[in-house]
Amino acid sequence: MKDWMKQNLVLVIGLTLPLLLIVLFFVATVIPKAFGTPPQYEMLFSATQYDYQRTSEFTLNFNVKNRQLMVKPKKVEDKNANYNQVRLFVYDGKTETTRELAFDKSKFTDGVEVVLEETKSFEIDTGNVSPDGYALDGPSYRGGGMMMGMFGGGYHNSGYRIKKGGVAYKVPYYKGDAYYNQMQFIGWVVKN
């Protein structure tokens, strides 16, 4: 066996080096996440859903004032023109899940900014970095290095993630099979 390995050293290195690199990359991505502290604060964001079957009565603008989430609805004059439904989401990094916060649009008055009832207990920090050091990263990041990029290889991900140093948590896609886009960061829920 030793003689065979000496005679085929290049073959042995050629087979073991890729396996060694796979193990190294796996360890480099899993170990920091396993020993790091998961995000302690939830992230609040909105996304627009294109719904071709229903029109929206209001366009919604979210704003944070005095650490409270405010919403300012604006009545849509031409109901046939607006198929965008604004949805509100909370991402929990501890469980790596996203949940939708449903709210009642029937209580809205055109042009009147109000505290959103469903988030009254929230205290929101609008800083780019959460109090525990995580920041939203995205929507685009690439990998594979220069050589892969030059030849069209590597990977491209248009998803969002929250990141702190070498640890990243992917923000999962929103529930359902609807088409969502235009994710808008609102803030970190520092008190619930």
N, C-alpha and C positions, 0 to 999 in steps of 0.2 A: 504494500500500500504506500509506504514511504517513497519507494522508487517511482511509482506511478505519479504521485503528487509532485515529485521533483521534475519529472519529465513533462508534466502538464501544468506547471505552475501558473502560466498565463490563463489557462482555462479555469483553474481553481479560483484565481483572483477575480476573473471575469464573472464567475457565478456567485461568489460570496460577497463581493463589494456591493452589488445592488441590494442584496438582502440586508447587509449591514446598514446601508443608507436608509432603507425602509424602516428598520428598527430605530435608527437614530432620529429620523423625522417624527416617528410615532412618539417616542419618548419626549422629544422637544416640544410637542404640542400637548401631550396629555399630562405630563408631570407638573408644569406650572399651574394648569387648571385644577389638578387634584390637590395641590398643596396651597393654592392661593385662596384668598377670601372671596367668595362670590359677592356680587353686587348686593348691597344692603338696602338700596333705595329703588323703588319702582320708577319706570320712565313713562311719562304721559306723552302721547302723540296723537295726531289726527292723520287720516288718510282719506283720499277721495275715491269713491267707488263709482264707476260708470255703470249705471243701471238703465239699459235701453227700454225696459218695460215700465218704469215709473219716473215721473218727473219730480223735481224737488220744489216745494213751495218757497223755500228760503235758501239763500246762500248764507253760510255761517262763517263768522270771523271770530276765532278764539284769541283771547288776550289774558295775560296774568296781571292783576292789579292787587297790591297788598297781599301777595302770596295766595290769592284766590283766583280760580279759573272763571273768567267772564266770557260770555258769548254775546255777540251782537248779530242778530238776524237781519237780513235785508230781503224784503219780499221780491220775488222774481216776477217781473211784469209779463213776460212771454213764457208761459209754462212749457211750451213745446221746445224751447231752446235749452233748458237745463236738465240734463240727465245725470248730473253729478250729485251723488249723495255723500255728504261728509260724515265720517264715522270717527268716533273717539275710542282710543285704545290705551291699555295699560300693559306694559311689559314688565314681568317679574323675572329678574335675572337668577334668583335663587332656584326657581323651578323651571326656568327657561321656557316660559309660556306667555302667550299674549291673550288678553281677554278684552272683549268689547264692552264699553260702557254705554248702554242704551239710554237715551234721554227722550223726553216727551217734547216734540216740536209743536204740539197743539197749544202749548202755553206761551209761545213766543209772540211778541208784539214787534211789528216792523220798526227797526231802527232803535229799539230800546235795549241797551246793554244790561244784562243781569248776570248774577252769579248762577252758574249751572247747579241746579238742585242736587244732582247725583254726585257732585264733587265738593259739596259744602264742607265736608269734614277734612278735605285735603288741604295741606299746606304745601305750596309748590315753590321750588327753587328753580329759577330760569337760567342759572349759570350753565355754561357749556360743559363743565366738569361737575360730576355729582360730588357731594360732600365726602364720599369714600374714594374718590379719585377716578371713577369711570367716566368715559366720554363716548359720545355717539360717533361711530366711524362709518362712512359710506357716502353715497350708495355704491361706489365702485372701488374695488381693490383687485389687484392683479397678482399673480404668482407664476413662478416657473423660470424666472431669471431672464437675463438678456438674450441668451441663445434661443430659448424657447419663444420669447417674444419676437425675435427676428424672423423665425420660421413659422410663425402662426400657431405655436403650441402654447403650453402653459394653461392656466385657467383664468377666467374672468368671472367675477361674481358681482352681481348688481344688488345684492342684498345688503341690509344694514346689520351692524353688530355694535355692541358696546365693548370698549376695550380699555384696559389698564395695563400698561407695560406690555409684557408678552402674553397676557391672558385676554382672550376675547370670547364673548358670548354672542352667538348669532340671534338676531331678533327674528323669530319664525314668521312665516307668512300669515296673513290674517285669515281668520276662519272663513270657510265657504269657498266656492269656486268662482266667485265674482272677480272682475278685473279691478284691481286697486292700483293707484299710483299717487304721486305727489305726497309722500309722507312728510309731515311737518312736525318737527320736534317742538314740544310745548315746555316741558320741564321735568324735574325730578320730584317725586312725591316724598317729601321729607317727614310728613306727619299725616297719618290716616286715621 
